[in-house]
Amino acid sequence: MSLRLNDTIPDLTVETDQGTFSLHEFVGDSWTILFSHPKDFTPVCTTEFGAVARLNDAWEARGVKVIGVSVDKVEEHKRWKSDIETVAGGPAGFPIIADEGLEVSKAFDMLPADAYLPDGRTPADSATVRAVYIIGPDKKLKLSMTYPMTVGRNFAEVLRAVDALQTSSRENVATPADWTPGEDVIVPVAVSDEDAIAKYGEIETVLPYLRKAKLPA
């Protein structure tokens, strides 16, 4: 299948280093980040998992759950966690899906339907399993991004994207380029100047179709 923005994610039953459960069960009523990796015990991926672990307080403050995916066995995930925690300088409490059969990788459109893992495989055999998905409480895909194997992901940007998505959803606004919490938001085109001023107090009209305002404290 091809998973696109605003599609409901597949409700797969997954095996992880913290037990077996369905993806919809895991998401529950929370915002969720699912991030994937082509192989355990690889350098870039280990630094990325460590970065996610260090952001644990930030995820919790936003009510965000985090779950990893790698196409290796549960036993390997459990051993890899030690390396991740060494890099992170603290615990990595999130589960990691053991996607040996590639069900998750294929369902999320990271690999083609006929993909398989050859004997003696290398990370290159599953190189496209290098994605980040932000999922809303409605179980729908809100954002996705894919990186090459040689470029570590910027999880500060993932965190910023979560802030923007949550603000946009909660306040019915849009956010401009490089937006961070506390900065002006974009007033929807469908909202009149009069209604916008009543809601925000004042607006800045940059262009007829681009109006900015501060969110009420």
N, C-alpha and C positions, 0 to 999 in steps of 0.2 A: 504494500500500500504506500501511498505518498501522503505524508503528514504535513499539512500546511497550517498557517496561522489561523486560529479560531476553530481548528478541528479538535474534537474530543480525543484525548490520548487513548490508546488501546488499554483495556483493563487486563493486562497480562498478569499471570501469577509468576512471581520471580523468587529465585533462591538467592539469599544473601548471606554474608558472614554474621548477620544478626537474625537469621530465621527466614521462613518462607511466608510471603503475603502477596496480596494483589496490589497493583500500582494505585488503583483508585482508593483502596483501603489506606494505603500509605499517605496519599495526598490528603484525604479527609476533607476538611474545610479550610485548608491552609494554602498559602502560596508555596510552591515547591520548585527547587532547582534540581534537574537531572543532568549530570555531566558525565561524559563517556571518555574512555581511554582504550587504545588498541592492545595494551599488554601491561601486566604488572612488572615491577622491578625494572622500569625504564626511567631514564634520568629526568626528562621534561615532565612526564606524568607525575613522578614522585614529588617534584617541587610544586606542582599544581595542587595535588591532594593536600600537601602541607599548607599551602596558601588558604585553601578552603577550611581546613581545621583551625587555623589561626583566626579566622573570621567568625568563629562559633558564636561569640557574644553579639556580633552584628546581625547574624541570621536570626538569632533568638529575639532580639529587640524588634525585628520586623515581622515576627511570626512566620518565618520561612523555614521549611524543612529542606534538607539536602540529602541527595542519594547519588552515589556513584555507580558507574557501569564499566566493567572491564570483561573481556572475553577470556577469562581464566577461571580456574576452579575456586571454590570457597576456601579450601585449605591454603591456596596461594594468597588469596586476599588477606587471610588472617596473619600470615607470615609477613606480608608486605606492609601491614598496618604498623609494624614495629619501625620500619624504615621511614614511613610517612610521619610518625610521631617524633622521630629523631629530627627530621627536617623542620617539622612544625614547632618543635619545642614544647609540645603539649599533646593532649589526647585528640584522637580523630574519632569522634563518637558517631559519625554518620555511617549508615550501611553501604556496602558495595555489592551490587548485583553480579552474580556469576553467570555471564551470558555465553556459556560454552556452546550452546546450540544456535546462537546468533538471533534468537527470536526477537529480543529487544532491538538489536542493531538493525534488523530488517524492518521491523514494525515502525521504527522511527525514521526510516528512509536513509540510514547511514550506509547501508550495504545493499547491493542488488539481491533480488530474491534467490538467485542461483549461487550466491556466495557460499564458500565453505572454508574451513581451516585445514590446510594441508599438514601432513606430518612434518615435524621440525619447523613449524612456521616461525616467521619473524614478525616484528611489529608492522612491517611493510604490507603484510597480507591483510591487515585490518586497519590500514592507515586512516581511512575515512571515519573511523570511530573516534572522532576528536571533536565532539559537539557539546554545546550547552543549550539546554531547553529550560525556559521559565514557564511554569504551568500555573494557571490561576486556580482559585478554590472551586471554580466550576468545572475543573478537570480539562480545561481547554488550553491549547498551546498559545501562549501570548508573545513569545519571542524565541528565536533560535539563532545560533551563530556557530560557524565551523572554522576550525583553525588547522593549519598544516602541522605535521609532526615536529618541525624544528622551531616552532614559535610558541612559547608558553603563553597561556591565556591570561588576560588582565582581569582578575576577579574584582578589582576595584570598579571596573566598568560594569561587570555583572551586578554588583551591589548598587551602583548608580542606576542601572536599568530597572532593577527591582523598585527603587525609590520612585522612579518616574512612572512605572506601570501602576504602582499602588496609588500614587497621587492622582494620576489620570483617571483611574477607575473610581476612586473615592470622591473626587471633586468635579468630575465631568469636565475636565480641561485637557489641553495638550501641553507639551513641554518643548521648549526650543532646543536648538543644538547646544550640547555641553551643559545642559541644565543640571543643577544640584539643588537639594532641598533648601528652601529659604529664598531662592531667586524667583523672579517674576515668571508666571505661567502665561500661556496663550489662551485668550478668550475664544471659545468656539464661534465660528462664523454664524451659526444659527441664532446666537444670542444677540439681541439688539443692544445698542449703546445704552439706552435707558435702563434696561434690565441689568446690564453689566455694571453700570455705575451703582445701581441699587444694591447689587450683591457685593461688589468689591470696593466701593467708595470712590474710586477713580480708576481710569484706564488710560493707557498710553497708546495712541493710534500711530503706529509706525507707517503702515500702509492701509488702504481701505480694507484689506483682508487680513491684516496682521495687527492685532491689538493685544497689548500685554497688561497684566494686572498682578497685584500681590494678593496671595490668598489671605483671608481673614485669619488673625492669630488664633 
